[in-house]
């Protein structure tokens, strides 16, 4: 049975037009990669892929990184976003790249 909720409640619960889809990403740097290279690669990742597409990345790591990617504003990531992230990481020679399917970042 469908529940009729007010716009205010849908926004508070992140439902319907306020639903947000994102995806998880993980990758590894080759063993022995120096800290300067890791820092530059992550900075480039954010400035070349994340920010130009209006995405946000929350993650951490050293040789092995993982995190969540979603839009900076309320909305839904697309398969194009997933592809862009995956291709960029592959082009930089990173290893063990994993990009999940899209999921609801508030409820899944």
C-alpha positions in Angstrom: 0.0 0.0 0.0 1.4 3.4 -1.0 2.0 5.9 1.8 1.1 9.5 1.1 3.8 11.6 2.7 4.1 15.4 2.7 7.0 17.0 0.7 8.6 18.0 4.0 8.6 14.5 5.3 9.8 13.0 1.9 12.8 15.5 2.0 13.6 14.6 5.7 13.5 10.9 4.8 15.3 11.3 1.5 12.5 9.6 -0.4 11.1 10.0 -3.9 12.4 13.2 -5.5 14.9 13.6 -2.7 16.3 10.1 -3.0 20.1 10.1 -3.5 22.0 7.4 -5.4 25.7 6.9 -5.2 28.3 4.1 -5.4 31.3 2.8 -3.6 34.8 2.7 -5.1 38.0 1.0 -4.1 41.5 0.7 -5.6 45.1 -0.1 -4.7 48.3 1.6 -5.5 51.2 -0.7 -6.5 53.4 -1.9 -3.6 56.2 0.6 -2.9 54.4 3.7 -4.2 55.8 6.7 -2.5 53.6 9.1 -0.5 54.1 12.1 -2.9 52.7 10.0 -5.8 49.7 8.8 -3.7 49.0 12.4 -2.7 49.2 13.7 -6.3 47.1 10.9 -7.7 44.3 11.4 -5.1 44.4 15.2 -5.6 44.2 14.7 -9.4 41.4 12.3 -9.0 39.4 14.9 -7.1 40.2 17.8 -9.4 39.9 15.9 -12.7 37.0 13.5 -12.1 35.1 14.3 -8.9 34.7 18.1 -8.9 34.1 18.7 -12.7 31.2 16.3 -12.6 29.6 17.8 -9.4 30.5 14.7 -7.4 31.6 14.3 -3.8 34.1 11.7 -2.5 34.4 10.5 1.0 37.1 8.0 1.5 40.5 7.2 2.8 43.5 4.9 2.6 47.2 4.7 2.0 48.1 2.0 -0.5 44.5 0.7 -0.5 41.7 3.2 -0.8 38.0 3.0 -0.6 35.1 5.4 -0.3 31.7 6.6 -1.3 30.9 8.8 -4.3 27.6 10.7 -4.6 26.5 14.1 -6.0 27.4 17.3 -4.2 23.7 18.3 -4.3 20.6 16.1 -3.8 20.3 13.8 -6.8 21.3 10.6 -8.4 24.6 9.5 -9.8 24.4 7.7 -13.1 26.2 4.8 -14.8 28.2 7.5 -16.7 29.6 8.7 -13.4 30.6 5.1 -12.5 32.2 4.6 -15.9 34.2 7.9 -15.7 35.6 7.0 -12.3 36.5 3.5 -13.4 38.2 4.6 -16.6 40.2 7.3 -14.9 41.5 5.0 -12.2 42.4 2.4 -14.9 44.2 4.9 -17.0 46.4 5.9 -14.0 47.6 2.3 -13.6 45.9 1.6 -10.3 45.1 -2.0 -9.2 42.2 -3.9 -7.8 39.6 -1.3 -9.0 36.1 -2.0 -7.7 33.1 0.2 -8.5 29.8 -1.0 -7.1 26.4 -0.7 -8.7 24.3 2.4 -7.8 22.5 2.3 -4.4 20.5 4.6 -2.2 23.1 6.2 0.0 20.6 6.8 2.8 18.8 3.5 2.9 21.0 0.7 1.5 
